[in-house]
Amino acid sequence: MTRVVAVLARWWRRAWRRAWPGRSKVEWVGLYTRQSLYVIAWVMSSLILAGASSAARDHQGVYAAVVLGGLVLTGASSWALHDATRLYPLSGPVPRRSTTLLGVLAVAAVACASALPSDLPRAAALVTAFALAWGLGGYRDPRLTAATVAALAVASWLPTRDPGVAAYGLFTGIFFMATVRLSLWLLDVVVELDRGRGAQSALAVAEERLRFSRDVHDVLGRRLSTIAVQAELAAALAGRGDQRAEARMLEVRSLAHDALREARELARGYRAVDLTQELDGAVSLLRSAGIDATVSTNGLPEQWHEPAAWVVREAVTNVLRHSRATCVEVRFLPGDEGLDGGRLVVRNDGATATASADGTGLAGVRARLAPLGAGLETTREADAFTVRLVLP
């Protein structure tokens, strides 16, 4: 027996470790919300049935049948609740199998409850009413909502014909319906906020790409247009034997060299890169995507500002594309005997499975840093992903 328990415990730990990194915070909120509703439904039914045990000492067989029926009814309610959470926020079509089964079992329970002895009709009435409230309260169809309220009134009244029990079952059932509906509404709000954050991140990346395309158009488009005009003019002059054709071609060559230099600067980092501007842009970009950003680069040597800007740009781009981060930290750690020249650290707290230390962007930055004597390190710990610029 001990060995079986140990095997099951190891299996559970492995399954938990596999499941935890694969779920986002929104998925955990959804799991918590749904499981809480299931747990409350079962706890309420169990408490009601347990409360009737003392009044049914002389009817143990009947009480056991009531408990079994209550558990079956609660299971059908959980099935209907599961379908309601999957359908929300849509109002239809309402799943027929789970709702029909719950309705049939509720009708059977009400029909049999009035014939029960002792205090069991009251317990059966409340379990039936609460099962209907939990199972059908999450549906947004107004007709089903009205029918559920009516069913609560009937299920609470018929078994006991007691106005107090009927009023308690009806109003408590309506409260439970509102609880289910509000829980699903809050979960939907969280999901929509997460989708909005993703849309903001995509928009921020699209805006950055648009800015780069404008730079390419403004710089290379202008240069290439000038080269085309000068080349046509040189060809016309050469056709007439004009000596000025040579000067025009030399000018075309100069323009081509300028265009090549500017193209290299654009490809290397949108021309000259300023660390202060890059940090300000990164903070603005991250905050527009709903991500907190803290920056502390005091003490970073001035000659390393541009390489640091390359690292910040690539790391922030990766945060937007490959993470679910809520916080990004950029800080410089001055060097000492163990840290050589110091380290610029860019850390985010939401790395996903797509985050990689061998991405094309990071590999390109690493290749550009190598001739300068600097290095680029990456570390992944749980959900965190850290990029470090190591100064010589």
DOGU-182516 format. One record per residue: residue number from 0; residue in one letter; z negated, y negated, x negated of N, C-alpha, C in turn. Coordinates in steps of 0.1 Angstrom, whole numbers. Atoms other than C-alpha are relative to their C-alpha. Layout:
<sites>
    i  aa    n_z    n_y    n_x   ca_z   ca_y   ca_x    c_z    c_y    c_x
  NUM   a      Z      Y      X      Z      Y      X      Z      Y      X
...
</sites>
This chain:
<sites>
    i  aa    n_z    n_y    n_x   ca_z   ca_y   ca_x    c_z    c_y    c_x
    0   m      0     12     -8      0      0      0      0    -13     -9
    1   t      1     12      9     -9    -24    -28     14     -2     -7
    2   r    -13      1      6     25    -17    -45     10     -6     10
    3   v     -9      5    -11     43    -24    -12     -2    -15      1
    4   v      3     14     -2     25    -57     -8      5     -8    -12
    5   a     -5      7     12     33    -67    -44     15     -2      0
    6   v    -15      1     -1     70    -59    -39      4    -11     10
    7   l     -3     10    -11     71    -80     -7     -3    -14     -5
    8   a      4     14      5     53   -109    -25     10     -5    -10
    9   r    -10      4      9     78   -109    -53     13     -4      7
   10   w    -12      3     -8    107   -108    -28     -1    -14      6
   11   w      2     13     -7     92   -137     -9      1    -12    -10
   12   r     -1     11     10     88   -158    -41     14     -3     -4
   13   r    -14      2      3    124   -152    -51      8     -6     11
   14   a     -7      6    -11    137   -160    -17     -4    -15      2
   15   w      5     14     -1    116   -192    -16      6     -9    -10
   16   r     -6      8     11    129   -203    -50     14     -3      2
   17   r    -15      1     -3    165   -197    -39      2    -10     11
   18   a     -2      8    -12    160   -215     -6     -3    -15     -3
   19   w      5     14      1    141   -246    -18     10    -10     -7
   20   p     -9     10      6    167   -262    -42     12     -2      9
   21   g    -12      2     -8    195   -256    -17     -1     -8     13
   22   r      2      8    -12    180   -277     11     -3    -14     -3
   23   s      2     14      1    182   -314     14    -13     -4      7
   24   k     12      5     -7    153   -335     26      2     -1     15
   25   v     -3      0    -15    170   -339     60      0     14      6
   26   e      1    -13     -5    174   -302     63    -15      5      1
   27   w     14     -4     -1    137   -297     56     -7     -7     12
   28   v      5      6    -12    129   -323     83      4      7     12
   29   g     -4     -8    -11    150   -304    107     -7     13      2
   30   l      7    -13      0    134   -271     98    -15     -2      5
   31   y     14      2     -4     99   -286    102     -1     -4     15
   32   t      1      4    -14    107   -302    136      2     12      9
   33   r     -3    -12     -9    122   -270    151    -11     10     -1
   34   q     11    -10      1     95   -247    137    -13     -5      7
   35   s     12      5     -7     68   -270    150      1      2     15
   36   l     -2     -2    -14     82   -268    185     -2     14      4
   37   y      2    -14     -2     83   -230    183    -15      3     -1
   38   v     14     -3      2     48   -228    170     -9     -5     11
   39   i      8      5    -11     33   -251    196      2      8     13
   40   a     -3     -8    -12     51   -231    224     -8     13      0
   41   w      7    -12      1     36   -199    212    -15     -2      0
   42   v     15      2      1      1   -213    205     -5     -4     14
   43   m      5      4    -13     -1   -229    240      0     12      9
   44   s     -1    -12     -8     10   -196    257    -12      9     -3
   45   s     11     -9      5    -15   -176    236    -14     -5      5
   46   l     13      6     -4    -44   -200    244     -2      2     15
   47   i      1     -1    -14    -37   -199    281     -3     15      4
   48   l      2    -14     -3    -35   -161    282    -14      5     -5
   49   a     13     -3      5    -66   -158    260    -11     -5      8
   50   g     10      6     -9    -85   -181    283     -3      8     13
   51   a      1     -7    -12    -79   -158    312     -6     14     -2
   52   s      4    -13      3    -92   -127    294    -14      3      6
   53   s     13     -2     -5   -128   -132    304     -1      2     15
   54   a      0     -1    -14   -119   -135    341      7     13      5
   55   a     -8    -12     -4    -99   -102    341     -7     12     -7
   56   r      6    -12      6   -125    -78    327      1     13      8
   57   d     -1    -12     -9   -122    -55    357     14      4      3
   58   h    -14     -3     -3    -84    -56    356      7      0    -14
   59   q     -5      0     13    -76    -48    320     15      4     -1
   60   g    -14     -4      0    -44    -30    328     10    -11      5
   61   v     -8     11     -5    -31    -59    349      1    -11    -10
   62   y      1     11     10    -42    -84    322     10      3    -11
   63   a    -10     -4     11    -22    -64    296     14     -3      4
   64   a    -14      3     -5      9    -66    318      3    -15      0
   65   v     -2     14      0      4   -103    322      2     -6    -14
   66   v     -2      4     14      1   -108    285     13      3     -5
   67   l    -13     -4      4     32    -88    278     11     -9      7
   68   g    -10      8     -7     51   -107    305      0    -15     -6
   69   g      0     13      5     39   -140    291      7     -1    -14
   70   l     -6      0     13     50   -131    256     16      1      1
   71   v    -15     -1     -3     85   -121    269      5    -13      5
   72   l     -4     13     -5     87   -153    288      1    -11    -11
   73   t      1      9     11     77   -173    257     12      2     -9
   74   g    -11     -3      8    103   -155    237     14     -5      5
   75   a    -12      6     -6    130   -164    262      1    -15     -1
   76   s      1     15      2    118   -200    261      4     -4    -14
   77   s     -4      3     14    122   -200    223     15      1     -2
   78   w    -14     -2      1    157   -187    226      7    -12      6
   79   a     -6     12     -7    166   -215    251     -2    -12     -9
   80   l      3     11      9    149   -240    228      9      0    -12
   81   h     -9     -1     12    169   -228    198     14     -5      4
   82   d    -14      5     -4    202   -233    218      0    -15      3
   83   a      1     15     -3    190   -268    229      0     -8    -13
   84   t      0      8     13    183   -279    193     14      1     -6
   85   r    -14      0      6    218   -267    182      9     -8      8
   86   l     -9      8     -8    235   -285    211     -3    -15     -1
   87   y      3     14      1    216   -318    207      7     -7    -11
   88   p      3      9    -11    226   -346    209     11      0     11
   89   l    -10     -1    -11    255   -334    231     -7      4     12
   90   s      6     -3    -13    247   -330    268      6     13      6
   91   g     -6    -12     -5    270   -300    273     11      5     -9
   92   p      4     -9    -11    282   -274    278    -13      7     -3
   93   v     13     -6      1    248   -259    284      2     15     -2
   94   p     -1    -15      2    245   -223    270     -5      7     12
   95   r      3     -7    -12    244   -199    299    -10     12     -2
   96   r      7    -12      1    229   -168    285    -15     -2     -1
   97   s     14      3      2    196   -182    273     -7     -7     12
   98   t      6      7    -12    190   -205    302     -1      9     12
   99   t      1     -9    -12    199   -179    328    -11     10     -2
  100   l     11    -10      2    176   -153    312    -14     -7      2
  101   l     13      7     -2    147   -179    311     -2     -3     15
  102   g      1      2    -14    154   -188    348     -4     12      8
  103   v      2    -12     -6    155   -152    359    -15      5     -2
  104   l     14     -4      3    122   -144    341    -10     -9      7
  105   a     10      9     -7    105   -175    355     -1      3     15
  106   v      1     -3    -15    115   -166    391     -8     13      2
  107   a      7    -13     -1    102   -130    385    -15     -3     -2
  108   a     14      3      2     69   -144    371     -6     -7     11
  109   v      5      7    -12     64   -167    400     -2      9     12
  110   a      1     -9    -12     71   -140    425    -11     10     -2
  111   c     11    -10      2     46   -116    409    -13     -6     -2
  112   a     13      6      3     19   -141    400     -9     -1     12
  113   s      9      2    -11      6   -147    435     -7     13      4
  114   a      7    -13     -3     -3   -110    438    -10      4    -10
  115   l      9     -4     10    -24   -110    407    -14     -3      4
  116   p     14      2     -3    -62   -107    409     -7    -11     -9
  117   s      8      9      8    -89   -130    396      6    -13     -3
  118   d     -5     12      5    -79   -160    376     14      1     -6
  119   l    -13     -2      7    -46   -145    364     11     -8      6
  120   p    -12      8     -5    -23   -164    389      0    -14     -7
  121   r      0     13      7    -34   -197    373      6      1    -14
  122   a     -5     -2     13    -27   -184    338     15      2      0
  123   a    -14     -3     -1      7   -170    349      8    -13      4
  124   a     -7     12     -4     16   -203    366      2    -10    -11
  125   l     -1      9     11      8   -224    336      9      5    -11
  126   v     -9     -5     10     26   -201    311     14     -1      4
  127   t    -14      1     -5     57   -201    333      4    -15      0
  128   a     -4     14      0     57   -239    337      2     -5    -14
  129   f     -2      5     13     52   -245    300     12      6     -7
  130   a    -12     -6      5     79   -220    291     13     -7      4
  131   l    -11      7     -5    103   -238    313      1    -14     -7
  132   a      0     13      7     93   -272    298      5      1    -14
  133   w     -4     -1     14     97   -261    262     15      5     -1
  134   g    -14     -6      1    129   -240    268     11    -10      4
  135   l    -10      8     -6    148   -265    289     -2    -15     -2
  136   g      2     15      2    133   -299    279      9     -7    -10
  137   g     -9      6     10    157   -304    250     14     -3      5
  138   y    -13      3     -5    188   -305    271      1    -14      6
  139   r     -2     14     -4    203   -339    279      7     -1     13
  140   d     -7      0    -12    222   -329    310    -10     -4     11
  141   p     10      6    -10    205   -350    338     -2     10     12
  142   r      2     -9    -10    212   -323    364    -10     11     -3
  143   l      9    -11      4    194   -296    344    -14     -6     -2
  144   t     13      6      1    166   -321    337     -7     -1     13
  145   a      5      1    -14    161   -327    374     -4     14      5
  146   a      3    -13     -4    162   -290    381    -12      6     -7
  147   t     12     -5      7    136   -283    354    -12     -6      5
  148   v     12      6     -6    112   -308    369     -4      6     13
  149   a      3     -6    -13    116   -293    403     -6     14     -2
  150   a      5    -13      3    111   -258    388    -15      0     -5
  151   l     14      1      5     79   -270    371    -10     -2     12
  152   a      8      2    -12     65   -282    405     -2     13      7
  153   v      0    -12     -8     74   -249    422     -9     11     -8
  154   a      7    -10      8     61   -227    393    -15     -3     -1
  155   s     14      4      1     28   -246    392     -7      1     14
  156   w      6      0    -13     22   -246    430     -1     14      6
  157   l     -1    -13     -8     33   -212    444    -10     10     -3
  158   p      9    -11      3     11   -188    425    -14     -2      4
  159   t     14      2     -4    -22   -205    433     -2     -9     12
  160   r      1     10    -11    -15   -231    460    -12     -9     -2
  161   d     11      9      4    -41   -252    442      6    -13     -4
  162   p     -6     13      4    -32   -289    441     -3     -4    -14
  163   g      4      4     14    -52   -294    409      9      7    -11
  164   v     -8     -8      9    -34   -266    391     15     -5      0
  165   a    -14      4     -2      0   -278    405      2    -13     -7
  166   a     -1     13      7     -6   -314    393     -1      1    -15
  167   y      1     -1     14    -18   -303    359     12      7     -6
  168   g    -12     -7      5     11   -279    354     13     -9      0
  169   l    -12      9     -1     37   -305    366      0    -11    -11
  170   f      0     12     10     25   -335    345     -1      4    -14
  171   t      0     -5     14     17   -315    314     14      5     -4
  172   g    -13     -5      3     51   -298    317     10    -12     -3
  173   i     -8     12      3     68   -332    319     -3     -6    -13
  174   f      4      6     13     48   -344    289      7      9    -11
  175   f     -6     -9     10     60   -313    270     15     -2     -1
  176   m    -14      3      0     96   -320    280      3    -12     -8
  177   a     -2     12      8     93   -355    267     -2      2    -15
  178   t      3     -3     14     78   -342    235     12      7     -7
  179   v    -11     -7      5    107   -319    229     12    -10     -2
  180   r    -12     10      1    133   -346    237     -2    -10    -11
  181   l      3     10     10    116   -372    215      1      6    -14
  182   s     -1     -7     13    113   -347    186     14      1     -4
  183   l    -14     -2      3    150   -339    188      7    -14     -3
  184   w     -5     13      2    158   -376    191     -3     -6    -14
  185   l      3      5     14    139   -385    159      7      8    -10
  186   l     -8     -8      9    156   -356    141     14     -5     -1
  187   d    -14      5      0    190   -370    152      1    -13     -7
  188   v      0     13      7    180   -405    139      0      2    -15
  189   v      1     -3     15    171   -390    105     14      5     -5
  190   v    -13     -6      4    205   -371    104     10    -12     -1
  191   e     -9     11     -1    224   -403    114     -2     -9    -12
  192   l      3      8     12    206   -423     87      5      6    -13
  193   d     -5     -7     12    215   -397     61     15     -1     -1
  194   r    -14      1     -1    251   -398     72      4    -14     -4
  195   g     -3     14      3    251   -436     70     -2     -3    -15
  196   r      2      1     14    237   -434     35     12      6     -8
  197   g    -12     -6      6    265   -410     25     12     -9      1
  198   a    -12      9     -2    291   -434     40     -1    -12     -9
  199   q      2     12      9    276   -463     21      3      3    -14
  200   s     -3     -4     14    278   -444    -12     15      2     -2
  201   a    -14     -2      1    314   -434     -5      7    -14      0
  202   l     -6     13     -1    322   -470      4     -2     -8    -13
  203   a      2      7     13    306   -483    -28      9      5    -11
  204   v     -9     -6     10    326   -459    -49     15     -5      3
  205   a    -14      5     -3    358   -469    -30      2    -15     -4
  206   e     -1     14      4    351   -506    -36      1     -1    -16
  207   e     -1      1     15    346   -499    -74     14      5     -4
  208   r    -13     -4      4    379   -480    -75     10    -11      4
  209   l     -9     11     -4    396   -509    -56     -1    -11    -10
  210   r      1     10     10    382   -533    -82      8      4    -12
  211   f     -7     -5     12    396   -512   -110     15     -1      2
  212   s    -14      1     -3    430   -510    -93      5    -14      0
  213   r     -4     14      0    430   -548    -89      1     -4    -15
  214   d     -1      3     15    423   -551   -127     13      5     -6
  215   v    -12     -5      6    451   -528   -135     13     -8      5
  216   h    -11      7     -5    475   -546   -112      1    -14     -6
  217   d      0     14      5    465   -581   -124      4      0    -15
  218   v     -2      0     14    466   -572   -161     14      6     -4
  219   l    -13     -7      4    494   -547   -166     12     -4      9
  220   g    -11      5     -8    515   -559   -136      6    -13     -6
  221   r     -5     13      5    517   -594   -151      7      2    -13
  222   r     -6     -3     13    524   -581   -186     14      7      1
  223   l    -13     -8     -1    551   -556   -175     11     -9      6
  224   s    -10      9     -5    568   -582   -154      6    -10    -10
  225   t     -5      9     11    570   -606   -183      9      8    -10
  226   i     -8     -8     10    583   -578   -206     14      2      6
  227   a    -13     -2     -7    610   -570   -180      9    -12     -1
  228   v     -8     12      0    622   -606   -178      5     -3    -14
  229   q     -4      3     13    622   -611   -215     10     10     -6
  230   a     -9    -10      4    640   -578   -221     14     -3      6
  231   e    -13      3     -6    668   -588   -196      6    -12     -7
  232   l     -5     12      7    671   -622   -213      5      3    -14
  233   a     -4     -4     13    673   -606   -247     13      7      0
  234   a    -12     -8     -2    700   -582   -235     12     -9      3
  235   a    -11      9     -3    720   -611   -221      4     -8    -12
  236   l     -3      8     12    717   -631   -253      8      9    -10
  237   a     -7     -9     10    727   -601   -274     14      3      4
  238   g    -13     -2     -5    757   -595   -252     10    -12     -3
  239   r     -9     11      4    770   -630   -260      0     -3    -15
  240   g      0      2     15    762   -627   -297    -10    -11     -4
  241   d      9     11      3    734   -653   -295    -10      5    -10
  242   q     10     -4     10    711   -653   -325    -14      0      6
  243   r     13      1     -6    681   -660   -302     -5     13      5
  244   a      3    -13     -5    682   -624   -290    -11      7     -8
  245   e     10     -7      9    662   -612   -320    -14     -6      3
  246   a     13      6     -3    634   -637   -313     -6      5     13
  247   r      4     -5    -13    633   -626   -277     -6     15     -1
  248   m      4    -14      2    630   -589   -287    -14      0     -7
  249   l     13      0      7    602   -598   -311    -12     -4     10
  250   e     10      4    -10    584   -615   -282     -3     11      9
  251   v      2    -12     -8    589   -584   -261     -9     10     -7
  252   r      9     -9      7    573   -563   -288    -14     -5      0
  253   s     14      6      0    543   -587   -290     -6      2     14
  254   l      6     -1    -14    539   -586   -252     -4     15      2
  255   a      3    -14     -2    541   -548   -253    -13      4     -7
  256   h     13     -3      7    513   -546   -279    -12     -6      7
  257   d     11      6     -8    492   -570   -258     -3      9     12
  258   a      2     -9    -11    497   -548   -228     -6     13     -3
  259   l      6    -12      4    488   -517   -247    -14     -2     -3
  260   r     14      3      3    456   -533   -260     -8     -1     13
  261   e      7      2    -12    446   -544   -226     -1     13      9
  262   a      1    -13     -7    454   -510   -211    -11      9     -6
  263   r     10     -7      7    432   -494   -237    -14     -5      4
  264   e     13      6     -3    404   -518   -229     -4      3     15
  265   l      2     -4    -13    408   -511   -192     -5     15      1
  266   a      3    -14     -1    407   -473   -197    -14      2     -7
  267   r     13     -2      7    377   -477   -221    -12     -5      8
  268   g     11      5     -8    356   -497   -197      3    -13      7
  269   y     -4     13     -7    374   -523   -176     -1    -12     -9
  270   r      0     10     11    379   -544   -207    -15     -2     -5
  271   a     13      2      6    348   -559   -224    -11      3     10
  272   v     11     -4     -9    316   -545   -210    -13     -7     -4
  273   d     12      7      2    285   -566   -207    -12      8      6
  274   l     11     -8     -5    252   -547   -204     -7     -6     12
  275   t      7      7    -11    235   -573   -182      8      1     13
  276   q     -8      0    -12    264   -575   -158      1     15      5
  277   e     -1    -14     -4    267   -537   -158    -13      5      7
  278   l     12     -3     -6    230   -533   -150     -2     -7     14
  279   d      1      7    -13    231   -559   -122      9      6     10
  280   g    -10     -6    -10    262   -543   -107     -5     14      4
  281   a      6    -13     -4    245   -508   -109    -11     -1     10
  282   v     11      1     -9    214   -520    -92      5     -4     14
  283   s     -6      4    -13    234   -537    -65      7     11      7
  284   l     -7    -12     -6    256   -506    -60     -9     10      5
  285   l      9    -10     -5    227   -483    -58     -8     -4     12
  286   r      8      5    -12    207   -504    -34      9     -1     12
  287   s     -9      0    -11    238   -508    -12      1     14      6
  288   a     -1    -14     -5    238   -469    -10    -14      5      4
  289   g     13     -4     -4    201   -469     -1     -9      7    -10
  290   i      7     -6     11    188   -459    -35     -8    -11     -8
  291   d      8     10      7    159   -477    -52      4      1    -15
  292   a     -4      1     14    166   -488    -88    -10     -8     -8
  293   t      9      8      9    143   -499   -116      6      0    -14
  294   v     -6      2     13    155   -513   -149    -10     -6    -10
  295   s      9      5     11    136   -519   -182      7      3    -13
  296   t     -7     -2     13    158   -523   -213     -5     -9    -11
  297   n      5      9     10    137   -547   -233     -2      8    -13
  298   g      1     -6     13    139   -540   -270     13      8     -4
  299   l    -12     -7      3    174   -524   -269      8     -9    -10
  300   p     -8      8     10    193   -536   -301     13     -5      6
  301   e    -12      7     -6    221   -560   -292     13      7     -3
  302   q    -12     -7      4    247   -540   -311      3     13      8
  303   w     -2    -12     -8    241   -511   -287      1     -3     15
  304   h     -1      4    -14    245   -531   -255     12      6      7
  305   e    -12     -5     -6    281   -521   -249      0     16      2
  306   p      1    -15     -2    276   -483   -256    -10      3     11
  307   a     10     -2    -11    245   -485   -233      7     -2     14
  308   a     -7      3    -13    267   -501   -206      9     12      4
  309   w     -8    -12     -4    291   -471   -208     -8     11      6
  310   v      8    -11     -5    263   -446   -203     -6     -4     14
  311   v      5      4    -13    248   -466   -174     11      1     10
  312   r    -11      0    -10    282   -469   -157      3     15      4
  313   e     -3    -14     -4    289   -431   -159    -11      7      7
  314   a     11     -6     -6    254   -421   -150     -2     -4     14
  315   v      1      5    -14    253   -443   -119     12      5      9
  316   t    -12     -6     -7    288   -431   -109     -4     15      4
  317   n      3    -14     -3    275   -395   -111    -11      1     10
  318   v     11      0    -11    244   -404    -90      6     -1     13
  319   l     -6      2    -13    266   -416    -62      9     12      4
  320   r     -9    -11     -4    290   -387    -64     -7     14      1
  321   h      6    -14      1    267   -357    -72    -15      1      2
  322   s     15     -1     -2    232   -364    -60     -4     -5     14
  323   r      6      5    -12    210   -371    -31    -12     -8     -4
  324   a     11      7      6    188   -394    -51     -6    -11      9
  325   t      6     11     -7    163   -418    -36     -5    -11    -10
  326   c      5     10     10    153   -435    -69      7      3    -13
  327   v     -6     -1     13    171   -442   -102     -8     -9     -9
  328   e      8      8     10    152   -454   -133      9     -1    -13
  329   v     -7      3     12    169   -470   -163    -10     -7     -9
  330   r     10      7      9    146   -477   -193      3      4    -14
  331   f     -2     -2     14    147   -480   -230    -13      4     -7
  332   l     12     -4      8    122   -461   -252      2     -3    -14
  333   p     -2      4     14    118   -477   -286     -2     12     -9
  334   g      1    -11      9    121   -454   -316    -13      0     -8
  335   d     11     -1      9     93   -442   -337      3     12    -10
  336   e     -2    -10     10     89   -414   -363      7     12      6
  337   g     -6    -12     -6     99   -387   -338     12     -3      9
  338   l    -11      4     -9    125   -407   -318     12     -7     -7
  339   d    -10      7      8    147   -421   -346      2    -14      5
  340   g     -3     14     -4    164   -453   -332     -4     -3     14
  341   g      3      2    -14    152   -449   -296      9      7      9
  342   r     -8     -6    -10    166   -437   -264      1     -8     13
  343   l     -2      6    -13    181   -452   -233      0     11     10
  344   v      1    -11    -10    171   -430   -203      4     -5     13
  345   v     -4      2    -14    188   -429   -169     -3     12      7
  346   r      5    -12     -7    170   -406   -145      1     -2     15
  347   n      0      0    -14    176   -398   -109     -8     12      6
  348   d      9    -10     -5    154   -377    -86      7      9     11
  349   g     -7     -7    -11    181   -360    -64     12      8     -5
  350   a    -11     -7      5    204   -338    -85      3     12     10
  351   t     -5    -11     -8    225   -313    -65      6     11     -8
  352   a     -6    -11      7    242   -281    -74     13     -4     -8
  353   t    -13      4      6    274   -300    -83     -3     -9    -13
  354   a      3      8     12    256   -321   -110      1      9    -12
  355   s     -2     -8     12    267   -309   -144     -1     -9    -13
  356   a      0      7     13    261   -318   -180     13      0     -7
  357   d    -13     -1      7    297   -309   -189     11     -6      8
  358   g    -10      7     -8    315   -332   -165     10     -8     -9
  359   t    -10      7      8    346   -350   -177     -5    -13     -4
  360   g      5     13      3    330   -384   -175    -10      0    -11
  361   l     10     -1     11    300   -375   -196      6      5    -13
  362   a     -6     -5     13    321   -356   -221      8    -11     -6
  363   g     -7     11      6    343   -387   -225     -9    -10     -6
  364   v      9      9      6    313   -409   -231     -6      5    -13
  365   r      5     -7     12    299   -384   -256     10     -1    -11
  366   a    -10      1     11    332   -384   -275      1    -14     -5
  367   r     -1     13      4    332   -422   -276    -13     -4     -8
  368   l     12      3      7    296   -423   -289     -1      6    -14
  369   a      1     -7     13    301   -398   -317      4     -8    -12
  370   p     -4      8     12    320   -421   -341    -10    -11     -3
  371   l     10     10      3    292   -446   -337    -13      6     -5
  372   g     12     -6      5    266   -421   -348    -11      3     11
  373   a      9     -2    -11    249   -419   -314      3     13      8
  374   g     -1    -13     -8    244   -389   -291     -3     -2     15
  375   l      2      0    -14    243   -381   -254     -7     13      4
  376   e      7    -12     -4    217   -357   -240     -1      0     15
  377   t      3     -1    -14    213   -344   -205    -10     11      3
  378   t     10     -9     -3    184   -326   -189     -1      1     15
  379   r      2     -2    -15    180   -310   -154    -14      7      2
  380   e     13     -6     -3    144   -303   -141     -2     -1     15
  381   a      1     -1    -15    141   -291   -105     11     -8      6
  382   d    -10      8     -6    159   -318    -86      3    -13     -8
  383   a     -2     11      8    158   -344   -113     11      2    -11
  384   f    -10      0     10    187   -352   -137     -1    -12     -8
  385   t      3     11      9    183   -373   -168     12      0    -10
  386   v    -10      3     10    210   -388   -191     -7     -9    -11
  387   r      6      8     10    198   -401   -225     10     -3    -11
  388   l     -7      5     11    216   -422   -250     -9      0    -12
  389   v      9     -1     12    201   -413   -284      6     -9    -11
  390   l     -5      9     11    205   -441   -310     -3      5    -13
  391   p      2     -5     14    208   -433   -347    -11     -9     -7
</sites>
